[in-house]
């Protein structure tokens, strides 16, 4: 005698439950489609949990003891087969759980939205004018049209600048989406933050009808987010625009495009910490869609794929080179001068014509203070964080815990006097306001968001990444604090600085000077020659002998000493190099726990991920059985971290 069974994926964060479980499907439930939400009992915990139906089958062994599906929560098939395969493959590569991936993608159910949903939307139309405009933009790049039609992969060097009030990179992505929609295929466009999202949506609105565009944004209300998700389940093609989780949108995509893949916001902050770029690469292999990694710079990750011939190098048919001016040797000999004379004079001339952008590294007034006598960094006594000042003469405040330090004393020389050691956006604006009398000064940072500025004369002091768009472009751009930025203890600091500066330079008007103050060397030369891909190649060549990412993959293993030792011991059986494991070493901020780094080649990735994942599951099962008393996981794992502490 046979019976129906459902193989379900439990919506649970427990690593030991990250597999398919068999449940009996009672006849009274009727037809149960694949992908619907159901409620099932969890025998080990004596409670009901949510799950997704992944398979439905007939089983001859009716004697096998199985629990029964309690109820079908919804008839909407929110987990199509292609989404499950992508989540499973992505989780396996990152040594994580598929349910953790799906939790980022599938919104919470909204009953009213679901009842109003009709999965019969008509395919949106694209006007002939929109297609013609899109083709004109695509023609500005080599082989891009062919790449889209053949479903290939490409790293695109976007043309910098603003045209007719629109950022040219938004024109590029909107044109690719228009071409895809005209051919009856969906597109996924992934951008780092809400500012990029709004700018891209504005460009799309000029080409495509509103019903063709689906916003995929964490800032949306739950009903709007669920409504957009249901639209991506329909057969009618659409353009999905969103942040990092949009890369998993369950459309049958003809193209996935990611803007500025070096932005850390595209790295997921929740387990299993998968970068949108890695998920897009896996998706492209699975579905055969076209894939574009576009940006003003080239990450070493993308350059590695180009160098291996796995990704095409797409650039403009006619290169547009911003006018970048480096500091002279004489100016470089004056490290204490924050704004060199040439940049100052250029900014003064430019403010007679329109807005000037001044990029700084930090927000606030003075993010850091030092002892006025011995110059030792001023630290918070309770937590050790840096002390800063919100305005001139203000009481010092810790940048970490927020405590005030009214009676601070230097531990080195016992002095009680403090000195401003750095200039944030507010202090820079204050100083430049005095140096440019009569010129309007605008601050743009996290506390003072500004999206656009007019073409009237102004000094716009902005932190990196918060620069507003100016009508017609900035008449000059001054990049400050470059040497300070390059001193950050970060493996990718050169890449990051080049990306920040290139994105700011792309906001300049045609022919406007861009002054990089106080920086020379490879990063400065790469910006001056607009050869970001060449810099990525040199970085990649330097990291390869040292097995640093992305030349090699890296796993971060943290936890209790015994648990970490057991996980690392399991790797001894794999054919890894003798220097593959670094550590374990104590974690200074987490007493009693240690961490280790494991470096391995891409070919060994699947084996290493599976071995470490098995160790995490084994430790979780031990804790479940009472062998571990801590509420925290005895072993945690993270693969492909962007900034390993080597």
GUZA-944273 format. One line per field, with one value per residue (C-alpha): residue in one letter; x, y, z. Coordinates in steps of 0.2 Angstrom, whole numbers, plus 5000, padded with zeros to 4 digits. Layout:
// residues N
residu: a / ...
px: X / ...
py: Y / ...
pz: Z / ...
//
This chain:
// residues 646
residu: x / x / x / x / x / x / x / x / x / x / x / x / x / x / x / x / x / x / x / x / x / x / x / x / x / x / x / x / x / x / x / x / x / x / x / x / x / x / x / x / x / x / x / x / x / x / x / x / x / x / x / x / x / x / x / x / x / x / x / x / x / x / x / x / x / x / x / x / x / x / x / x / x / x / x / x / x / x / x / x / x / x / x / x / x / x / x / x / x / x / x / x / x / x / x / x / x / x / x / x / x / x / x / x / x / x / x / x / x / x / x / x / x / x / x / x / x / x / x / x / x / x / x / x / x / x / x / x / x / x / x / x / x / x / x / x / x / x / x / x / x / x / x / x / x / x / x / x / x / x / x / x / x / x / x / x / x / x / x / x / x / x / x / x / x / x / x / x / x / x / x / x / x / x / x / x / x / x / x / x / x / x / x / x / x / x / x / x / x / x / x / x / x / x / x / x / x / x / x / x / x / x / x / x / x / x / x / x / x / x / x / x / x / x / x / x / x / x / x / x / x / x / x / x / x / x / x / x / x / x / x / x / x / x / x / x / x / x / x / x / x / x / x / x / x / x / x / x / x / x / x / x / x / x / x / x / x / x / x / x / x / x / x / x / x / x / x / x / x / x / x / x / x / x / x / x / x / x / x / x / x / x / x / x / x / x / x / x / x / x / x / x / x / x / x / x / x / x / x / x / x / x / x / x / x / x / x / x / x / x / x / x / x / x / x / x / x / x / x / x / x / x / x / x / x / x / x / x / x / x / x / x / x / x / x / x / x / x / x / x / x / x / x / x / x / x / x / x / x / x / x / x / x / x / x / x / x / x / x / x / x / x / x / x / x / x / x / x / x / x / x / x / x / x / x / x / x / x / x / x / x / x / x / x / x / x / x / x / x / x / x / x / x / x / x / x / x / x / x / x / x / x / x / x / x / x / x / x / x / x / x / x / x / x / x / x / x / x / x / x / x / x / x / x / x / x / x / x / x / x / x / x / x / x / x / x / x / x / x / x / x / x / x / x / x / x / x / x / x / x / x / x / x / x / x / x / x / x / x / x / x / x / x / x / x / x / x / x / x / x / x / x / x / x / x / x / x / x / x / x / x / x / x / x / x / x / x / x / x / x / x / x / x / x / x / x / x / x / x / x / x / x / x / x / x / x / x / x / x / x / x / x / x / x / x / x / x / x / x / x / x / x / x / x / x / x / x / x / x / x / x / x / x / x / x / x / x / x / x / x / x / x / x / x / x / x / x / x / x / x / x / x / x / x / x / x / x / x / x / x / x / x / x / x / x / x / x / x / x / x / x / x / x / x / x / x / x / x / x / x / x / x / x / x / x / x / x / x / x / x / x / x / x / x / x / x / x / x / x / x / x / x / x / x / x / x / x / x / x / x / x / x / x / x / x / x / x / x / x / x / x / x / x / x / x / x / x / x / x / x / x / x / x / x / x / x / x / x / x / x / x / x / x / x / x / x
px: 5000 / 5007 / 5005 / 5009 / 5024 / 5031 / 5049 / 5050 / 5064 / 5061 / 5062 / 5074 / 5091 / 5098 / 5112 / 5107 / 5090 / 5097 / 5091 / 5074 / 5062 / 5049 / 5031 / 5015 / 5002 / 4985 / 4971 / 4961 / 4974 / 4970 / 4983 / 4998 / 5009 / 5028 / 5034 / 5020 / 5021 / 5015 / 5015 / 5023 / 5027 / 5045 / 5045 / 5062 / 5055 / 5036 / 5031 / 5025 / 5036 / 5034 / 5042 / 5042 / 5037 / 5051 / 5046 / 5029 / 5031 / 5023 / 5030 / 5027 / 5034 / 5019 / 5025 / 5039 / 5035 / 5032 / 5024 / 5010 / 5009 / 4997 / 4991 / 4994 / 4997 / 4995 / 4992 / 5005 / 5020 / 5033 / 5048 / 5049 / 5061 / 5074 / 5075 / 5077 / 5091 / 5100 / 5097 / 5104 / 5119 / 5123 / 5122 / 5133 / 5146 / 5146 / 5144 / 5128 / 5109 / 5097 / 5084 / 5095 / 5096 / 5077 / 5074 / 5082 / 5072 / 5054 / 5045 / 5033 / 5016 / 5003 / 4986 / 4977 / 4990 / 4990 / 4971 / 4971 / 4985 / 4981 / 4995 / 4990 / 4999 / 5001 / 5018 / 5023 / 5027 / 5042 / 5040 / 5050 / 5058 / 5064 / 5072 / 5081 / 5087 / 5093 / 5102 / 5111 / 5118 / 5123 / 5132 / 5144 / 5152 / 5162 / 5153 / 5140 / 5125 / 5132 / 5135 / 5117 / 5110 / 5122 / 5120 / 5138 / 5147 / 5156 / 5165 / 5160 / 5170 / 5156 / 5158 / 5159 / 5149 / 5132 / 5122 / 5106 / 5105 / 5106 / 5121 / 5128 / 5130 / 5111 / 5108 / 5119 / 5109 / 5092 / 5097 / 5102 / 5085 / 5075 / 5084 / 5080 / 5062 / 5059 / 5065 / 5053 / 5065 / 5067 / 5081 / 5088 / 5098 / 5107 / 5114 / 5122 / 5111 / 5095 / 5103 / 5109 / 5092 / 5082 / 5094 / 5092 / 5073 / 5073 / 5082 / 5071 / 5055 / 5060 / 5061 / 5049 / 5031 / 5028 / 5020 / 5036 / 5047 / 5048 / 5056 / 5065 / 5070 / 5072 / 5065 / 5048 / 5033 / 5029 / 5014 / 5024 / 5038 / 5027 / 5017 / 5033 / 5039 / 5023 / 5025 / 5042 / 5033 / 5023 / 5027 / 5026 / 5044 / 5049 / 5064 / 5068 / 5078 / 5085 / 5099 / 5109 / 5094 / 5087 / 5100 / 5089 / 5072 / 5063 / 5061 / 5067 / 5081 / 5089 / 5101 / 5108 / 5118 / 5127 / 5133 / 5149 / 5152 / 5166 / 5154 / 5154 / 5135 / 5133 / 5141 / 5127 / 5129 / 5118 / 5123 / 5129 / 5137 / 5136 / 5141 / 5129 / 5142 / 5145 / 5126 / 5125 / 5139 / 5131 / 5115 / 5122 / 5130 / 5113 / 5102 / 5113 / 5108 / 5119 / 5129 / 5136 / 5148 / 5148 / 5157 / 5169 / 5183 / 5187 / 5188 / 5201 / 5187 / 5181 / 5198 / 5203 / 5188 / 5193 / 5211 / 5205 / 5195 / 5179 / 5172 / 5173 / 5181 / 5169 / 5174 / 5168 / 5171 / 5177 / 5185 / 5180 / 5195 / 5191 / 5204 / 5213 / 5227 / 5239 / 5249 / 5266 / 5282 / 5284 / 5266 / 5269 / 5283 / 5270 / 5261 / 5253 / 5245 / 5227 / 5222 / 5237 / 5238 / 5234 / 5218 / 5213 / 5215 / 5206 / 5191 / 5191 / 5190 / 5177 / 5165 / 5163 / 5154 / 5145 / 5146 / 5162 / 5164 / 5175 / 5176 / 5182 / 5185 / 5174 / 5158 / 5157 / 5168 / 5183 / 5182 / 5198 / 5207 / 5225 / 5234 / 5240 / 5257 / 5263 / 5251 / 5245 / 5228 / 5214 / 5205 / 5189 / 5194 / 5179 / 5180 / 5196 / 5187 / 5193 / 5187 / 5181 / 5173 / 5156 / 5161 / 5175 / 5176 / 5164 / 5166 / 5175 / 5163 / 5168 / 5165 / 5161 / 5151 / 5145 / 5151 / 5157 / 5175 / 5174 / 5189 / 5201 / 5219 / 5232 / 5239 / 5256 / 5260 / 5246 / 5241 / 5223 / 5224 / 5217 / 5220 / 5210 / 5219 / 5207 / 5194 / 5177 / 5164 / 5158 / 5175 / 5180 / 5165 / 5168 / 5186 / 5182 / 5167 / 5179 / 5191 / 5178 / 5168 / 5151 / 5150 / 5136 / 5143 / 5133 / 5137 / 5132 / 5135 / 5125 / 5118 / 5115 / 5109 / 5108 / 5103 / 5105 / 5112 / 5108 / 5121 / 5123 / 5140 / 5143 / 5155 / 5148 / 5158 / 5153 / 5159 / 5164 / 5149 / 5137 / 5141 / 5125 / 5123 / 5125 / 5115 / 5127 / 5141 / 5153 / 5164 / 5179 / 5181 / 5194 / 5198 / 5205 / 5212 / 5218 / 5234 / 5224 / 5212 / 5226 / 5233 / 5218 / 5223 / 5213 / 5218 / 5207 / 5211 / 5219 / 5204 / 5192 / 5200 / 5201 / 5183 / 5178 / 5188 / 5183 / 5164 / 5167 / 5177 / 5162 / 5151 / 5162 / 5156 / 5166 / 5183 / 5182 / 5198 / 5198 / 5212 / 5218 / 5227 / 5243 / 5243 / 5255 / 5260 / 5250 / 5233 / 5236 / 5243 / 5228 / 5216 / 5226 / 5227 / 5209 / 5217 / 5207 / 5208 / 5227 / 5228 / 5217 / 5229 / 5244 / 5235 / 5230 / 5248 / 5254 / 5242 / 5244 / 5260 / 5254 / 5237 / 5227 / 5209 / 5203 / 5218 / 5213 / 5197 / 5197 / 5187 / 5185 / 5182 / 5178 / 5172 / 5177 / 5195 / 5190 / 5177 / 5189 / 5203 / 5191 / 5185 / 5203 / 5208 / 5195 / 5204 / 5220 / 5213 / 5211 / 5226 / 5228 / 5245 / 5255 / 5252 / 5234 / 5229 / 5233 / 5230 / 5220 / 5223 / 5213 / 5199 / 5204 / 5186 / 5178 / 5186 / 5187 / 5185 / 5198 / 5198 / 5208 / 5209 / 5209 / 5216 / 5212 / 5210 / 5194 / 5195 / 5195 / 5181 / 5167 / 5177 / 5182 / 5165 / 5157 / 5170 / 5168 / 5149 / 5149 / 5160 / 5147 / 5133 / 5142 / 5145 / 5127 / 5121 / 5133 / 5126 / 5108 / 5112 / 5118 / 5137 / 5138 / 5131 / 5133 / 5119 / 5131 / 5136 / 5152 / 5158 / 5154 / 5160 / 5161 / 5168 / 5175 / 5176 / 5181 / 5193 / 5202 / 5213 / 5229
py: 5000 / 5017 / 5034 / 5052 / 5060 / 5078 / 5082 / 5098 / 5111 / 5117 / 5135 / 5133 / 5141 / 5125 / 5118 / 5100 / 5103 / 5109 / 5094 / 5088 / 5079 / 5067 / 5069 / 5060 / 5070 / 5066 / 5065 / 5079 / 5091 / 5088 / 5093 / 5101 / 5110 / 5111 / 5127 / 5131 / 5134 / 5121 / 5118 / 5102 / 5095 / 5094 / 5078 / 5082 / 5098 / 5094 / 5110 / 5115 / 5124 / 5132 / 5123 / 5123 / 5108 / 5104 / 5087 / 5077 / 5059 / 5042 / 5030 / 5011 / 5008 / 5013 / 5005 / 5018 / 5029 / 5047 / 5062 / 5070 / 5088 / 5097 / 5111 / 5120 / 5138 / 5145 / 5140 / 5152 / 5143 / 5155 / 5143 / 5138 / 5124 / 5136 / 5146 / 5131 / 5125 / 5142 / 5143 / 5125 / 5128 / 5145 / 5138 / 5123 / 5134 / 5145 / 5131 / 5137 / 5133 / 5135 / 5141 / 5156 / 5161 / 5159 / 5170 / 5184 / 5182 / 5176 / 5190 / 5186 / 5181 / 5195 / 5187 / 5202 / 5205 / 5186 / 5186 / 5201 / 5194 / 5187 / 5178 / 5183 / 5199 / 5203 / 5205 / 5224 / 5232 / 5242 / 5257 / 5258 / 5275 / 5266 / 5252 / 5265 / 5275 / 5259 / 5253 / 5269 / 5267 / 5249 / 5254 / 5264 / 5248 / 5235 / 5218 / 5222 / 5219 / 5202 / 5197 / 5200 / 5190 / 5175 / 5174 / 5177 / 5185 / 5202 / 5215 / 5232 / 5248 / 5260 / 5277 / 5290 / 5306 / 5314 / 5316 / 5326 / 5326 / 5307 / 5297 / 5287 / 5271 / 5271 / 5274 / 5258 / 5247 / 5254 / 5251 / 5233 / 5230 / 5238 / 5227 / 5211 / 5216 / 5220 / 5202 / 5195 / 5191 / 5197 / 5207 / 5208 / 5224 / 5224 / 5240 / 5243 / 5256 / 5266 / 5281 / 5270 / 5262 / 5278 / 5285 / 5269 / 5269 / 5287 / 5281 / 5266 / 5277 / 5286 / 5270 / 5257 / 5257 / 5256 / 5239 / 5232 / 5237 / 5228 / 5236 / 5224 / 5235 / 5232 / 5249 / 5244 / 5240 / 5222 / 5222 / 5231 / 5219 / 5204 / 5211 / 5214 / 5196 / 5189 / 5198 / 5190 / 5173 / 5177 / 5171 / 5189 / 5197 / 5211 / 5221 / 5218 / 5232 / 5231 / 5228 / 5213 / 5200 / 5205 / 5193 / 5179 / 5185 / 5170 / 5177 / 5167 / 5180 / 5183 / 5195 / 5198 / 5215 / 5221 / 5239 / 5242 / 5225 / 5231 / 5240 / 5231 / 5234 / 5220 / 5208 / 5200 / 5203 / 5188 / 5169 / 5162 / 5179 / 5177 / 5191 / 5196 / 5194 / 5176 / 5172 / 5180 / 5169 / 5153 / 5159 / 5162 / 5145 / 5137 / 5147 / 5152 / 5170 / 5184 / 5192 / 5209 / 5216 / 5235 / 5249 / 5263 / 5252 / 5234 / 5223 / 5210 / 5197 / 5202 / 5204 / 5186 / 5180 / 5191 / 5185 / 5166 / 5170 / 5166 / 5183 / 5196 / 5213 / 5226 / 5244 / 5259 / 5260 / 5278 / 5280 / 5295 / 5300 / 5312 / 5326 / 5320 / 5331 / 5324 / 5334 / 5340 / 5334 / 5351 / 5349 / 5331 / 5338 / 5348 / 5333 / 5345 / 5355 / 5348 / 5357 / 5360 / 5377 / 5370 / 5362 / 5377 / 5389 / 5377 / 5376 / 5395 / 5397 / 5383 / 5391 / 5406 / 5394 / 5381 / 5368 / 5361 / 5344 / 5341 / 5323 / 5319 / 5303 / 5305 / 5313 / 5325 / 5339 / 5330 / 5311 / 5309 / 5318 / 5317 / 5323 / 5341 / 5337 / 5320 / 5317 / 5300 / 5295 / 5300 / 5284 / 5281 / 5274 / 5261 / 5254 / 5260 / 5268 / 5284 / 5301 / 5314 / 5331 / 5336 / 5354 / 5366 / 5367 / 5352 / 5339 / 5324 / 5309 / 5291 / 5285 / 5267 / 5268 / 5286 / 5291 / 5308 / 5311 / 5326 / 5323 / 5315 / 5312 / 5306 / 5289 / 5292 / 5310 / 5314 / 5329 / 5335 / 5345 / 5338 / 5343 / 5341 / 5327 / 5325 / 5335 / 5328 / 5334 / 5348 / 5354 / 5354 / 5364 / 5376 / 5379 / 5381 / 5392 / 5405 / 5402 / 5405 / 5420 / 5422 / 5404 / 5393 / 5377 / 5361 / 5346 / 5329 / 5314 / 5301 / 5314 / 5326 / 5317 / 5327 / 5319 / 5333 / 5351 / 5364 / 5371 / 5387 / 5391 / 5381 / 5370 / 5353 / 5344 / 5326 / 5310 / 5295 / 5287 / 5302 / 5313 / 5321 / 5323 / 5341 / 5348 / 5347 / 5339 / 5347 / 5361 / 5354 / 5339 / 5340 / 5323 / 5325 / 5314 / 5301 / 5297 / 5294 / 5283 / 5272 / 5269 / 5259 / 5241 / 5233 / 5220 / 5229 / 5247 / 5252 / 5245 / 5254 / 5271 / 5269 / 5265 / 5280 / 5292 / 5285 / 5286 / 5304 / 5309 / 5302 / 5316 / 5329 / 5339 / 5336 / 5343 / 5348 / 5346 / 5332 / 5335 / 5320 / 5329 / 5321 / 5304 / 5297 / 5279 / 5265 / 5270 / 5288 / 5284 / 5272 / 5286 / 5298 / 5287 / 5280 / 5262 / 5254 / 5237 / 5238 / 5242 / 5226 / 5216 / 5221 / 5219 / 5201 / 5197 / 5203 / 5193 / 5176 / 5171 / 5175 / 5165 / 5181 / 5183 / 5183 / 5173 / 5160 / 5157 / 5160 / 5153 / 5161 / 5148 / 5154 / 5146 / 5137 / 5130 / 5112 / 5114 / 5124 / 5111 / 5097 / 5107 / 5110 / 5092 / 5087 / 5097 / 5087 / 5073 / 5085 / 5088 / 5106 / 5116 / 5115 / 5133 / 5133 / 5135 / 5151 / 5150 / 5147 / 5163 / 5170 / 5183 / 5199 / 5205 / 5188 / 5180 / 5161 / 5159 / 5158 / 5160 / 5153 / 5156 / 5143 / 5147 / 5135 / 5135 / 5136 / 5118 / 5112 / 5124 / 5111 / 5099 / 5111 / 5119 / 5102 / 5097 / 5113 / 5112 / 5094 / 5100 / 5114 / 5102 / 5090 / 5103 / 5109 / 5091 / 5089 / 5105 / 5099 / 5083 / 5093 / 5092 / 5111 / 5122 / 5139 / 5148 / 5153 / 5141 / 5132 / 5134 / 5147 / 5148 / 5161 / 5158 / 5171 / 5185 / 5202 / 5208 / 5194 / 5199 / 5191
pz: 5000 / 4995 / 5003 / 4998 / 5007 / 5006 / 5008 / 5017 / 5022 / 5039 / 5043 / 5057 / 5061 / 5069 / 5057 / 5061 / 5054 / 5037 / 5026 / 5019 / 5031 / 5025 / 5031 / 5027 / 5017 / 5023 / 5009 / 5017 / 5012 / 4993 / 4980 / 4989 / 4976 / 4977 / 4985 / 4997 / 5016 / 5028 / 5046 / 5053 / 5070 / 5076 / 5086 / 5095 / 5102 / 5103 / 5094 / 5077 / 5064 / 5047 / 5032 / 5013 / 5002 / 4991 / 4984 / 4983 / 4980 / 4982 / 4994 / 4994 / 5012 / 5022 / 5038 / 5040 / 5054 / 5049 / 5056 / 5047 / 5039 / 5050 / 5038 / 5022 / 5027 / 5010 / 4992 / 4985 / 4979 / 4986 / 4984 / 4966 / 4962 / 4954 / 4970 / 4981 / 4970 / 4971 / 4990 / 4992 / 4981 / 4989 / 5006 / 5003 / 4995 / 5011 / 5023 / 5029 / 5029 / 5015 / 5027 / 5031 / 5013 / 5010 / 5026 / 5017 / 5001 / 5005 / 5015 / 5029 / 5023 / 5021 / 5020 / 5013 / 4999 / 4995 / 4993 / 4982 / 4971 / 4954 / 4945 / 4928 / 4924 / 4906 / 4899 / 4899 / 4883 / 4878 / 4866 / 4851 / 4857 / 4873 / 4863 / 4852 / 4867 / 4875 / 4859 / 4858 / 4876 / 4873 / 4857 / 4868 / 4875 / 4866 / 4863 / 4876 / 4865 / 4860 / 4878 / 4883 / 4868 / 4871 / 4890 / 4894 / 4908 / 4908 / 4919 / 4913 / 4915 / 4916 / 4908 / 4921 / 4921 / 4920 / 4904 / 4904 / 4923 / 4923 / 4930 / 4915 / 4925 / 4928 / 4910 / 4906 / 4918 / 4913 / 4895 / 4898 / 4907 / 4893 / 4880 / 4890 / 4893 / 4875 / 4871 / 4884 / 4898 / 4916 / 4923 / 4941 / 4945 / 4961 / 4969 / 4986 / 4995 / 4994 / 4986 / 4971 / 4971 / 4969 / 4956 / 4946 / 4947 / 4941 / 4925 / 4923 / 4924 / 4908 / 4898 / 4905 / 4912 / 4930 / 4930 / 4923 / 4938 / 4954 / 4969 / 4981 / 4996 / 5014 / 5018 / 5010 / 5022 / 5024 / 5012 / 4998 / 5000 / 4999 / 4985 / 4975 / 4979 / 4973 / 4956 / 4954 / 4955 / 4939 / 4921 / 4915 / 4913 / 4924 / 4930 / 4948 / 4956 / 4974 / 4986 / 4990 / 4993 / 4976 / 4968 / 4974 / 4966 / 4959 / 4942 / 4927 / 4924 / 4907 / 4915 / 4933 / 4934 / 4950 / 4952 / 4961 / 4968 / 4978 / 4990 / 5007 / 5008 / 4995 / 5008 / 5018 / 5037 / 5042 / 5041 / 5030 / 5024 / 5006 / 4995 / 4981 / 4968 / 4973 / 4973 / 4956 / 4949 / 4956 / 4948 / 4931 / 4931 / 4936 / 4924 / 4910 / 4911 / 4906 / 4921 / 4922 / 4936 / 4932 / 4941 / 4939 / 4946 / 4945 / 4960 / 4962 / 4963 / 4946 / 4938 / 4944 / 4933 / 4919 / 4920 / 4919 / 4904 / 4913 / 4912 / 4897 / 4898 / 4893 / 4891 / 4882 / 4863 / 4866 / 4883 / 4894 / 4905 / 4920 / 4922 / 4938 / 4945 / 4958 / 4971 / 4965 / 4973 / 4982 / 4989 / 4994 / 5005 / 5015 / 5024 / 5037 / 5024 / 5022 / 5006 / 4994 / 4985 / 4968 / 4974 / 4984 / 4969 / 4958 / 4970 / 4972 / 4953 / 4951 / 4964 / 4953 / 4940 / 4951 / 4965 / 4970 / 4979 / 4994 / 4999 / 5017 / 5026 / 5042 / 5048 / 5063 / 5069 / 5076 / 5076 / 5086 / 5099 / 5106 / 5121 / 5119 / 5127 / 5121 / 5106 / 5112 / 5106 / 5119 / 5124 / 5134 / 5151 / 5152 / 5134 / 5126 / 5112 / 5103 / 5110 / 5099 / 5099 / 5092 / 5091 / 5096 / 5115 / 5117 / 5131 / 5123 / 5119 / 5116 / 5098 / 5104 / 5120 / 5119 / 5137 / 5141 / 5147 / 5157 / 5168 / 5156 / 5161 / 5149 / 5155 / 5147 / 5154 / 5166 / 5155 / 5156 / 5139 / 5123 / 5105 / 5089 / 5079 / 5064 / 5054 / 5050 / 5038 / 5050 / 5055 / 5037 / 5032 / 5046 / 5040 / 5022 / 5026 / 5033 / 5018 / 5005 / 5012 / 5003 / 4996 / 5002 / 5011 / 5011 / 5022 / 5016 / 5027 / 5037 / 5049 / 5035 / 5020 / 5003 / 4987 / 4974 / 4973 / 4961 / 4948 / 4959 / 4967 / 4983 / 4993 / 4996 / 5010 / 5009 / 5017 / 5005 / 4998 / 5003 / 4989 / 4981 / 4962 / 4956 / 4941 / 4926 / 4937 / 4949 / 4942 / 4953 / 4964 / 4979 / 4987 / 5005 / 5018 / 5005 / 5015 / 5031 / 5021 / 5014 / 5032 / 5037 / 5042 / 5029 / 5016 / 5002 / 5008 / 4991 / 4981 / 4993 / 4991 / 4972 / 4972 / 4983 / 4973 / 4956 / 4961 / 4967 / 4951 / 4941 / 4947 / 4940 / 4924 / 4908 / 4909 / 4927 / 4937 / 4951 / 4964 / 4974 / 4988 / 4996 / 4988 / 4976 / 4972 / 4963 / 4969 / 4964 / 4947 / 4944 / 4947 / 4937 / 4922 / 4925 / 4924 / 4939 / 4930 / 4929 / 4948 / 4951 / 4941 / 4951 / 4968 / 4962 / 4957 / 4974 / 4984 / 4975 / 4982 / 5000 / 4997 / 5001 / 4994 / 4981 / 4975 / 4988 / 4998 / 5017 / 5031 / 5048 / 5062 / 5079 / 5095 / 5111 / 5110 / 5110 / 5096 / 5085 / 5088 / 5082 / 5067 / 5062 / 5065 / 5053 / 5039 / 5042 / 5032 / 5017 / 5004 / 5010 / 5010 / 5026 / 5029 / 5026 / 5044 / 5053 / 5072 / 5083 / 5093 / 5107 / 5103 / 5113 / 5114 / 5118 / 5133 / 5132 / 5113 / 5099 / 5081 / 5066 / 5047 / 5034 / 5017 / 5003 / 4984 / 4974 / 4968 / 4986 / 4991 / 4991 / 5002 / 5014 / 5016 / 5018 / 5031 / 5041 / 5040 / 5047 / 5062 / 5065 / 5065 / 5076 / 5089 / 5088 / 5091 / 5106 / 5114 / 5111 / 5121 / 5135 / 5133 / 5131 / 5143 / 5135 / 5126 / 5112 / 5098 / 5102 / 5084 / 5071 / 5053 / 5040 / 5022 / 5010 / 5022 / 5014 / 5026 / 5035 / 5050 / 5044
//
